[in-house]
Amino acid sequence: MRIYSRILGTGSYLPENRLTNADLAAELALQGVETSDEWIVDRTGIRARHFAADDQGSSDLATEAARHALAAAGISADDLDLIIVATSTPDMVFPSVATMVQNKLGTAGCPAFDVQAVCSGFIYALTIADAMIQSGSVKRALVIGSEVFSRILDFQDRTTCVLFGDGAGAVILEASDQPGILATDLHADGKYKDILCVPGHVNRGGILGDPVLKMDGQAVFKLAVGVLEDTARASLAKANLTDADIDWLIPHQANIRIMQSTARKLKMSADKVVVTVDQHGNTSAASIPLALDTAVRDGRIHRGQTLMLEGVGGGFTWGSVLLRY
């Protein structure tokens, strides 16, 4: 009998500090940086984002999202066989955020590790968890995307600092004899590393290089639009499904224009695309599970529907997961 992995529950968490575009513009003006709500909305679709408090790290956000997912699934942390956290903004160089989450949930013993694929991180993590469940090595997995991108932004660069926010989203995957995850598709191409990166790193007690985010927006846009269509079609082909079989598209929430372009290429109407970028900004690895949980909890997504999750991020990395919820 084939083993599938199904989503048992979802959860998310956003820090209390919510900044509208007007709030952020006012703060940036104090630093001599000019921007406006109109400028940001026109280029990105973003209207607000959340920033973590100074004493909150990725593990704190991830733990709250995990608790909500566990509650939705009706299980306890002791029922978990695996914890994977997708993040590019860990609390520290090591140990992993996943082990910190494990401890904060009050459990121990199961494997716990981080995945770093930037904005595609949750797709990568979900694919790994699915493979481990299909192999029979684990029965229940907690998969989280959690980021505090506000820590790595250059607030003198209005082209990037207005784009990102902090947050976390989580899912519980469980082994099942009924189809859940139908197909996955992962890719990477390191030659594009310079168009989206944080080039600094720790070196002998100091920072070597520049520790804030750098992005070539036009290059990222051009690459993203193409690979997102390709990976979605690859997952559909693996599952012997077509565009028409997708009930909901849940893309990485980076830029409304990229999302709309992908939907058009997949012949999907705008009302079948889950959009949270307007309220969350780009939360990197957290954006897809945040959007998924939002749509589950507000009643848009129902059991039995077919969902296409897809993301693209620094590396460059990209991929998709096609699933039946």
C-alpha positions in Angstrom: 0.0 0.0 0.0 1.3 3.4 -1.0 1.9 5.9 1.8 0.9 9.5 1.2 1.3 12.6 3.4 -1.7 14.8 4.1 -2.0 18.1 5.9 -3.6 17.5 9.2 -3.6 21.1 10.5 -2.2 24.6 9.7 -1.1 27.5 11.9 0.5 30.9 11.7 1.8 33.8 13.7 2.4 37.5 13.0 4.3 39.8 15.4 2.1 42.5 17.1 4.0 45.4 15.6 2.1 46.2 12.3 3.4 49.0 10.1 1.3 50.4 7.3 3.0 52.0 4.4 2.3 55.4 5.9 3.9 54.3 9.2 7.0 53.0 7.4 7.2 56.1 5.2 7.2 58.3 8.3 9.9 56.3 10.0 12.1 56.4 6.8 11.6 60.1 6.4 13.3 60.6 9.8 16.3 58.9 8.1 16.1 61.0 5.0 14.6 58.3 2.8 11.5 59.3 0.8 8.7 56.9 -0.1 4.9 56.8 0.0 2.0 54.5 0.2 1.1 55.2 -3.4 4.7 54.3 -4.6 4.8 51.1 -2.6 1.3 49.9 -3.6 1.8 50.6 -7.3 5.0 48.6 -7.5 4.3 45.8 -5.1 0.7 45.6 -3.9 2.0 45.8 -0.3 0.0 48.0 2.1 1.3 46.7 5.5 3.8 44.3 7.2 4.6 43.1 10.6 8.0 43.5 12.3 9.2 41.4 15.2 10.0 42.9 18.6 13.6 43.3 19.5 13.4 40.3 21.9 11.6 38.0 19.3 13.6 35.7 17.1 12.6 33.3 14.3 12.2 30.5 16.9 9.7 32.5 18.9 7.5 33.2 15.8 7.9 29.6 14.7 6.9 28.2 18.0 3.7 30.2 18.1 2.8 29.1 14.6 3.5 25.5 15.6 1.3 25.7 18.6 -1.6 26.9 16.4 -1.0 24.1 13.9 -0.8 21.5 16.6 -4.1 22.7 18.1 -5.7 22.6 14.6 -4.5 19.1 14.1 -5.6 18.0 17.5 -2.3 16.5 18.5 0.5 17.3 21.0 4.2 18.0 20.3 5.0 14.6 21.7 3.2 13.1 18.8 5.7 14.5 16.3 8.3 12.4 14.6 10.1 15.2 12.7 10.5 19.0 12.9 11.8 21.0 9.9 12.1 24.8 9.9 12.7 26.8 6.7 14.4 30.0 7.5 17.1 32.4 6.2 17.1 34.4 9.4 17.9 32.0 12.3 18.3 33.1 15.9 22.0 32.2 15.7 24.6 30.5 13.5 23.8 27.3 15.3 22.0 25.4 16.7 19.1 25.2 14.3 15.9 27.1 14.9 14.1 23.7 14.7 15.9 22.4 17.8 14.9 25.6 19.6 11.3 25.2 18.6 11.4 21.6 19.7 12.6 22.7 23.2 10.0 25.5 23.4 7.3 23.0 22.6 8.4 20.9 25.5 9.3 17.8 23.6 12.5 16.0 22.6 13.9 13.0 20.7 12.6 13.4 17.2 15.0 14.7 14.5 14.9 18.5 14.0 16.8 20.6 11.5 16.6 23.7 9.4 16.4 24.1 5.6 17.8 27.2 3.9 16.4 27.9 0.5 15.3 31.5 1.2 11.8 32.2 -0.2 11.5 28.7 -1.6 12.4 27.2 1.8 9.0 26.1 2.8 8.5 24.3 -0.5 11.9 22.5 0.0 11.0 21.6 3.6 7.6 20.3 2.7 9.1 18.2 -0.1 11.7 16.7 2.3 9.0 15.9 5.0 6.8 14.3 2.3 9.6 12.1 1.2 10.4 11.0 4.7 6.8 10.2 5.4 6.5 8.2 2.1 9.6 6.3 3.0 7.9 5.2 6.2 10.6 6.7 8.5 8.2 9.2 10.1 4.4 9.4 10.6 3.9 13.0 11.7 6.0 16.0 10.7 5.9 19.7 11.7 7.0 21.9 8.9 7.5 25.6 9.5 8.5 28.7 7.6 9.7 31.5 9.9 11.5 34.7 9.2 12.6 38.0 10.8 13.7 39.7 7.6 13.5 43.1 9.3 16.9 42.3 10.9 18.7 42.1 7.5 17.2 45.1 5.7 19.0 48.3 4.6 16.6 51.0 5.7 18.5 53.5 3.4 17.4 51.5 0.4 13.7 52.1 -0.3 13.7 49.6 -3.1 14.1 46.7 -0.7 13.2 47.8 2.9 9.6 48.4 2.0 9.1 44.9 0.6 9.7 42.6 3.6 8.0 41.6 6.8 8.3 39.1 9.6 6.1 36.1 10.4 5.7 32.3 10.6 3.5 29.7 9.2 3.3 25.9 9.9 1.6 22.7 8.8 1.3 19.3 10.4 1.8 16.5 7.8 0.6 13.0 8.6 1.0 9.6 6.9 -2.2 8.5 5.2 -3.5 6.0 2.7 -5.4 8.8 1.0 -3.7 11.1 -1.5 -2.5 14.4 0.0 0.7 15.7 -1.6 0.3 14.7 -5.2 3.6 15.9 -6.7 6.6 18.1 -5.9 9.2 19.8 -8.1 12.5 21.5 -6.9 15.2 23.4 -8.8 18.2 25.7 -8.2 20.7 27.6 -10.3 23.6 29.1 -8.4 24.7 31.4 -11.2 22.0 33.8 -10.2 23.2 34.2 -6.6 24.2 37.8 -6.9 20.7 39.1 -7.9 19.3 38.4 -4.4 21.6 37.9 -1.5 23.0 39.0 1.8 26.8 39.0 1.1 28.0 39.4 4.7 29.0 36.7 7.2 30.5 36.2 10.6 34.3 36.2 10.6 36.5 36.1 13.7 34.0 37.9 15.9 33.0 40.5 13.3 31.1 40.9 10.1 32.9 40.3 6.8 31.1 41.9 3.9 27.7 43.6 3.8 25.2 42.0 6.2 22.0 43.5 4.6 19.8 42.3 1.7 20.8 43.2 -1.8 18.5 42.7 -4.8 18.3 43.4 -8.5 14.5 43.8 -8.7 14.2 43.7 -12.5 16.4 40.5 -12.8 14.5 38.8 -10.0 11.1 39.6 -11.6 12.1 38.4 -15.0 13.5 35.1 -13.7 10.6 34.5 -11.2 7.8 34.8 -13.8 9.3 32.2 -16.0 10.3 29.6 -13.5 7.1 29.7 -11.5 5.1 28.8 -14.5 7.5 26.0 -15.4 7.6 24.4 -12.0 3.8 24.5 -11.7 3.4 22.7 -15.0 6.0 20.2 -14.0 4.1 19.3 -10.8 0.8 19.1 -12.8 2.4 16.8 -15.3 3.8 14.5 -12.6 0.3 14.2 -11.2 -1.4 13.8 -14.6 -3.5 16.9 -13.9 -4.0 20.2 -15.8 -4.4 23.9 -15.0 -8.2 23.4 -14.8 -7.7 21.0 -11.9 -6.3 23.7 -9.6 -8.8 25.1 -7.1 -6.4 27.5 -5.4 -3.0 28.9 -6.4 -0.9 29.8 -3.3 2.3 31.4 -4.5 5.2 33.0 -2.6 3.9 36.4 -1.6 6.7 38.6 -3.1 5.0 41.0 -5.5 1.4 41.2 -6.7 2.6 41.6 -10.3 4.6 38.4 -10.3 1.6 36.5 -8.7 -0.9 37.9 -11.3 1.4 37.1 -14.1 1.8 33.5 -13.0 -2.0 33.1 -12.6 -2.5 34.4 -16.1 0.0 31.9 -17.5 -1.9 29.1 -15.7 -5.2 30.4 -17.0 -6.5 31.0 -13.5 -8.8 33.9 -12.5 -7.5 36.4 -9.9 -10.1 35.2 -7.4 -8.5 31.8 -7.2 -5.2 33.2 -6.1 -4.6 33.5 -2.3 -3.2 36.9 -1.8 -1.7 38.1 1.6 1.2 40.2 0.3 -0.9 43.3 0.8 -1.1 42.8 4.6 2.1 40.7 5.3 4.6 42.0 2.8 7.2 39.4 1.6 7.9 37.1 4.6 10.2 34.9 2.6 10.0 31.2 3.7 7.0 32.1 5.9 4.8 33.5 3.1 3.3 30.4 1.6 2.3 28.7 4.9 1.0 32.1 6.2 -1.2 32.5 3.1 -2.3 28.8 3.4 -3.3 29.2 7.0 -5.1 32.5 6.3 -7.2 30.9 3.5 -8.0 27.8 5.6 -9.1 29.8 8.6 -11.2 32.2 6.7 -13.1 29.4 5.0 -11.9 29.7 1.4 -10.0 26.4 1.3 -12.0 23.3 2.0 -11.1 19.6 2.3 -10.8 17.8 -1.0 -9.7 20.9 -3.0 -6.5 20.9 -5.1 -3.9 23.4 -4.2 -0.8 24.6 -6.0 1.9 26.0 -3.8 5.0 27.5 -5.5 7.9 29.7 -4.6 11.1 31.3 -5.9 13.9 32.7 -3.9 17.6 33.6 -3.6 20.1 31.0 -4.7 18.4 31.0 -7.1 15.9 28.3 -5.9 12.4 27.5 -7.0 9.8 24.8 -6.7 6.2 23.7 -6.3 4.0 21.3 -4.3 0.7 20.1 -5.7 -1.6 18.8 -3.0 -5.1 17.7 -2.2 -6.1 19.4 1.0 
